[in-house]
Every structure is written in structure tokens, then in C-alpha cells.
Amino acid sequence: MIVLVTGGSGFVGSQLVAVLSRQLHVTVRAPVRVLRGGILSRAPRVDFSELPSIDEHTDWSPLLGGVSVVIHAAARVHVMHESAEGALDRFRETNLKGTLQLARSAAFAGVKRFVFLSSIKVNGEATFPGEAFTAEDPAAPVDAYGISKAEAEAALQQLATDTGMEVVIIRPVLVYGPGVKGNFSNMMKWVSRRYPLPLASINNSRSLVSVYNLVDFIWVCARQAAAANQIFLVSDGADLSTPQLLDRVARALGVRARLFSVPPTFLSYLARLMGKGAQAQRLMGSLQVDITKNATLLGWVPSMSADEAIDHTARHFKKGTHQ
């Protein structure tokens, strides 16, 4: 079985490539933007190649011969210093047009299944506590990234209808794990340095997914017949409030979280004044997903608990800060 994985040098893609490289009777092809020696040493059984860009002009034909499954994890995630209109155009170039170019090439080459790593942002930015998103909810993206992913999903579903190639769409929530960057990494820095954090009064509920559970679920979706032409949401199955998450991270880091209470409405007001409203929403708002479908249709439940995954993530962080 030959599997083509895009985004193989990224946070999720590198973990996915490492897991697939250990599977018997699986050959992995992983085009990456820049071919470095470190990539080769981490997964020596993987056929890495250099692919400078993913857009509507990318020639995928040399990589698709004999491939039965494509797992498309590459995406444009951050666009800096651009207007909203310009940002959407740039997101579409990779996330919509680049994805569709790969999918059309895969269908033409006879690929059986195309697994697309989308985003929970297709569902929206927030839920009311206890009212989780489901895979059957209509798309309601808010930002340019979410819009580009929703458009790619629609184009892939139409392509599946037109060509018969099976498409599986996976929308993960916030992904964390060893080596995570961005907001989760910043949070670990705040806790490890024992900064006082005015977040004790926040009463929200957020779904997260460790990279371990996400990769395990992707591989299930690549193989199980019942996954064909389905949309799935994926999480660890254990929702946490922001104070609960900070406490668990602190425990894993061997420190105590220094939380104090400030009314959330006042925090939201300050955040908006500082132009940090979106960041405040992620800290104080709720975003929950219902993953019942994954167990019902595929028999999949998260293989690693959130506590264990947070512990792995924190140990990796501590090792990095002490080097």
C-alpha cells in the first residue's frame, strides 16, 4: 500500500509520517517544501521529495503512481500583514485551489481515497456550553482560513461525486502535543514562569485533541470502508475549562498555576481595547465537539487520555527549556 502524505514536515504531518513509516506493508511518500537532513533521519523508511509549493499549477503526476491513499495535511495557516480580502485570496490559493489540483490529479491517477485534514473553523468559532458542534451541522466559517477550508470541502465532495474517488474530511479542534507552537506553547511558558493569570473565574468548556489521537484517527479514516465520503470531528473526548487546562499543564510541569479572579466581562472589554478580542475568545469562550459518530460508524475512541497527552507535551517542553 502506497500512501502520499502532504505536510510531512509540519507538526501533525511529521507525527503522521513517523507512525505510517512503522506500519508493515505501507510505503510512504512525503513531498516537503524544503528537504533537510533532519527530516530524513527521523523517518528513514519514507520516500521524501522536495515540492516547493502547493497551488493550482503543482504537477503531482510524478508522485501519484501506484498511490492508493492521499492524506492531505498541508495547508496555509498564517497570513501576516495583509488585508482581509488579500488574506482570503492567499488562503484560497493553497487551501482551495492547491487542494483541488491535488485531488483532481489523484482521481486521474486512480487513487482510491483522499483524506482531507480540514478544521473545526468550518463549523464556526464558538459554541454555547453543552451545545457541541456535530459533523452534520451546516458550515458557518467566520475567518478567511475557515472559509477557504469550507470551500475546499465543498469542492472535494463535488469531485467525489463526479469521479468516484472516496473523500474523507476530518475537522480537528485545537491540536497539541510535543513540539506544539502558538497559543498552547505560550500557555506553557506562562505557567512554567509562574505568571499570575487572571483566569480563575472563567467557566467555559473547550475540546482539544492530542496529535497522538489525531494521527490515530487519520489512519483509521484512511483504511476503514465506512469512512468513505464522510465528515468527522475529532477530539480527545474530554472537554476542559481554561482553568482546568492550566491546572493540568501546571501539574505536568511540576509547578502550581497562579490563577486569580477577574470578571470575564472586564477581561473581554480590556482585550477588545487592546485589539486582542480573538485571543480572548479562545481563552474564555467555549468550543465543544461531539465525536459520537466516530465510535458509532468506525468503532474509534481516543486511545490516549488528555492527562497522558498533556504530560507528554509538558515533558517535551521542559526538556526544551532546559537545553
C-alpha positions in Angstrom: 0.0 0.0 0.0 1.4 3.4 -1.0 0.3 6.4 0.9 1.1 10.0 -0.1 1.2 12.4 2.8 1.4 16.2 2.2 2.7 18.5 5.0 5.1 15.8 6.2 7.4 18.3 7.8 4.7 20.0 9.8 3.5 19.5 13.3 0.8 16.9 12.5 2.3 15.7 9.3 5.6 14.7 10.8 4.0 12.7 13.5 1.7 11.0 10.9 4.7 10.1 8.7 6.6 8.7 11.6 3.6 6.5 12.6 2.9 5.3 9.0 6.6 4.5 8.4 6.3 1.9 11.1 3.4 0.1 9.5 4.0 -3.2 7.8 3.3 -3.3 4.0 3.0 0.6 3.9 5.2 2.8 1.7 5.0 6.5 2.5 5.7 9.3 0.0 6.1 12.7 1.6 6.7 15.7 -0.5 8.0 18.6 1.6 8.8 22.3 0.9 12.4 22.0 1.9 14.3 18.8 2.0 16.6 18.7 5.1 18.8 16.0 6.6 16.9 16.0 9.9 13.7 15.0 8.1 15.4 12.0 6.5 16.9 10.9 9.8 13.6 10.9 11.7 11.9 8.6 9.2 14.5 6.8 7.1 11.9 4.4 5.5 10.0 7.3 4.0 10.4 8.5 0.4 10.8 12.2 0.9 11.0 14.6 -2.1 11.1 18.4 -2.5 7.9 20.2 -3.6 8.4 24.0 -3.4 4.7 25.0 -3.5 1.2 23.7 -3.5 -1.1 25.7 -5.7 -3.3 25.3 -8.8 -0.3 24.7 -11.0 1.5 22.0 -9.0 2.4 18.9 -11.0 1.6 15.9 -8.8 1.9 13.2 -11.5 5.4 12.0 -10.7 4.3 11.3 -7.1 1.0 9.6 -7.6 1.9 6.4 -9.5 0.6 3.4 -7.5 -0.7 5.5 -4.7 -4.0 4.2 -3.1 -4.5 6.8 -0.4 -3.6 10.5 -0.3 -3.6 12.2 3.1 -3.6 16.0 2.6 -2.3 17.6 5.8 -0.6 20.6 4.2 -2.3 24.0 4.4 -1.7 27.7 4.5 -2.4 28.7 8.1 -1.0 32.1 8.8 -1.0 35.2 6.6 0.7 38.2 8.2 0.2 41.9 7.4 -2.5 41.5 4.8 -6.0 42.9 4.4 -8.9 40.6 5.0 -9.6 40.5 1.3 -6.0 39.8 0.4 -5.7 37.1 3.1 -8.7 35.2 1.7 -7.2 35.2 -1.7 -3.9 33.8 -0.3 -5.7 31.2 1.7 -7.7 30.1 -1.3 -4.5 29.8 -3.4 -3.2 26.9 -1.3 -6.2 25.6 0.7 -8.8 25.6 -2.1 -7.0 25.7 -5.5 -4.0 23.8 -4.4 -6.1 21.1 -2.7 -8.4 20.8 -5.7 -5.4 20.4 -8.0 -4.0 17.6 -5.9 -7.4 15.9 -5.7 -8.1 16.1 -9.4 -4.6 14.7 -10.1 -5.2 11.9 -7.6 -8.5 11.0 -9.1 -7.0 10.9 -12.6 -4.2 8.7 -11.3 -6.7 6.2 -9.9 -6.2 7.0 -6.2 -9.0 5.2 -4.2 -9.3 7.6 -1.2 -8.5 11.2 -0.4 -8.3 12.1 3.3 -8.5 15.9 3.8 -7.4 17.5 7.1 -9.8 20.4 7.4 -10.5 22.5 10.5 -13.2 22.9 13.1 -13.3 26.6 12.0 -15.5 25.3 9.1 -18.2 24.8 11.8 -17.6 28.2 13.4 -15.6 29.8 16.2 -17.7 29.1 19.4 -20.4 27.0 20.9 -22.7 27.6 23.9 -21.7 25.4 26.9 -23.2 21.9 26.5 -24.2 22.5 22.8 -21.4 20.8 20.9 -20.8 21.0 17.1 -21.5 17.9 15.2 -20.3 16.6 11.8 -23.9 17.2 10.4 -24.0 20.9 11.3 -24.0 23.3 8.3 -20.7 25.1 7.7 -20.5 28.5 9.3 -16.9 29.7 8.9 -16.1 33.2 10.1 -12.4 34.0 9.2 -10.6 33.7 5.9 -8.9 30.4 6.9 -12.2 28.7 7.8 -13.8 30.0 4.6 -11.0 28.6 2.4 -11.3 25.2 4.2 -15.1 25.1 3.8 -14.8 25.9 0.1 -12.2 23.1 -0.3 -14.6 20.7 1.4 -17.4 21.5 -0.9 -15.2 21.2 -4.0 -13.9 17.8 -2.8 -17.4 16.5 -2.2 -18.4 17.5 -5.7 -15.2 15.9 -7.1 -16.1 12.6 -5.2 -19.5 12.7 -6.9 -18.0 13.3 -10.3 -15.1 10.9 -10.2 -16.0 8.1 -7.7 -12.8 8.8 -5.7 -13.7 8.4 -2.0 -13.2 11.6 0.1 -12.9 11.7 3.9 -13.0 15.1 5.6 -11.6 15.4 9.2 -12.1 18.6 11.2 -9.8 18.6 14.2 -10.1 21.1 17.1 -7.0 22.7 18.6 -4.2 20.2 18.2 -1.5 19.9 20.9 1.4 17.6 21.6 5.2 17.6 22.0 6.7 20.5 19.9 3.4 22.4 19.7 3.7 26.1 18.9 1.4 29.0 19.1 -1.1 29.6 21.9 -0.6 26.3 23.6 3.2 26.8 23.8 2.6 30.3 25.1 0.3 29.0 27.8 3.0 26.5 28.9 5.5 29.4 29.1 3.1 31.5 31.3 2.6 28.6 33.7 6.2 27.5 33.9 7.3 31.0 34.7 4.6 31.2 37.4 3.0 34.3 35.9 -0.2 35.3 37.8 -3.1 34.8 35.4 -6.5 36.5 35.8 -8.4 33.5 34.5 -9.8 31.7 37.6 -13.4 32.9 37.1 -13.7 31.6 33.5 -16.4 29.0 33.2 -16.1 27.6 29.7 -15.6 24.3 28.0 -13.3 23.5 25.2 -12.5 20.4 23.2 -8.8 19.7 22.4 -7.1 16.8 20.5 -3.6 15.5 21.0 -1.5 14.8 18.0 -1.4 11.2 19.1 -5.2 10.8 18.9 -5.5 12.8 15.7 -2.9 10.7 13.9 -4.5 7.5 15.1 -7.9 8.7 13.8 -6.5 9.9 10.4 -5.0 6.4 9.9 -8.3 4.8 10.7 -10.1 7.0 8.2 -7.5 6.1 5.6 -8.4 2.4 5.9 -11.9 1.8 7.0 -14.5 1.4 4.3 -17.2 3.0 6.4 -15.3 6.3 6.4 -15.8 6.8 2.7 -17.4 10.2 1.8 -18.0 11.1 5.4 -17.2 14.2 7.6 -15.8 13.7 11.1 -15.0 15.9 14.0 -12.2 14.7 16.3 -11.1 15.5 19.9 -9.8 13.8 23.0 -13.3 13.2 24.2 -12.7 15.1 27.4 -13.6 18.8 27.4 -11.8 21.2 29.8 -12.3 24.7 31.0 -9.4 27.1 30.7 -8.6 27.0 34.5 -8.8 23.2 34.4 -6.4 23.1 31.4 -4.0 25.5 33.2 -4.1 23.4 36.3 -3.3 20.1 34.4 -0.5 21.8 32.5 0.9 23.1 35.7 0.8 19.7 37.4 2.5 18.1 34.4 5.2 20.8 34.6 5.7 20.3 38.3 4.5 23.8 39.3 1.4 25.4 40.7 -0.8 27.5 38.4 -1.1 31.1 39.9 -4.7 31.9 39.0 -6.8 34.8 40.4 -10.3 36.0 39.6 -11.2 39.0 37.4 -14.8 39.2 36.0 -14.7 37.7 32.4 -16.7 40.7 31.1 -14.0 43.0 32.2 -11.3 40.8 30.7 -13.2 40.8 27.4 -13.5 44.6 27.5 -9.8 45.0 28.1 -8.9 42.5 25.3 -11.1 44.4 22.8 -9.4 47.7 23.7 -6.0 46.1 23.1 -7.1 44.5 19.8 -6.9 41.0 21.3 -10.6 40.1 21.1 -10.0 36.9 19.1 -7.3 35.7 21.5 -9.6 36.4 24.5 -12.4 34.4 22.8 -10.2 31.4 22.6 -9.3 31.7 26.3 -12.7 32.5 27.6 -15.2 31.1 25.1 -16.5 27.6 24.7 -15.9 25.3 21.7 -17.1 21.7 22.1 -17.4 18.9 19.5 -19.5 15.7 19.6 -17.4 12.7 18.4 -20.1 10.1 18.9 -20.2 9.5 15.2 -16.6 8.3 15.2 -17.4 5.5 17.7 -20.7 4.6 16.1 -19.5 4.4 12.5 -15.9 3.5 12.8 -15.6 2.0 16.3 -13.0 4.6 17.2 -12.4 6.1 20.6 -9.4 8.1 21.7 -6.5 5.8 22.5 -4.7 8.3 24.8 -6.2 10.3 27.6 -5.9 14.1 27.7 -3.9 13.8 31.0 -1.4 11.5 29.5 -1.0 13.6 26.3 -0.6 16.8 28.3 2.0 15.1 30.4 4.0 14.1 27.2 3.6 17.6 25.9 4.8 19.2 29.1 7.8 16.9 29.5 8.9 17.8 26.0 8.5 21.5 26.7 10.6 21.2 30.0 13.3 19.3 28.1 13.5 22.0 25.5 13.7 24.9 28.0 16.5 23.2 29.9 18.7 22.6 26.9 
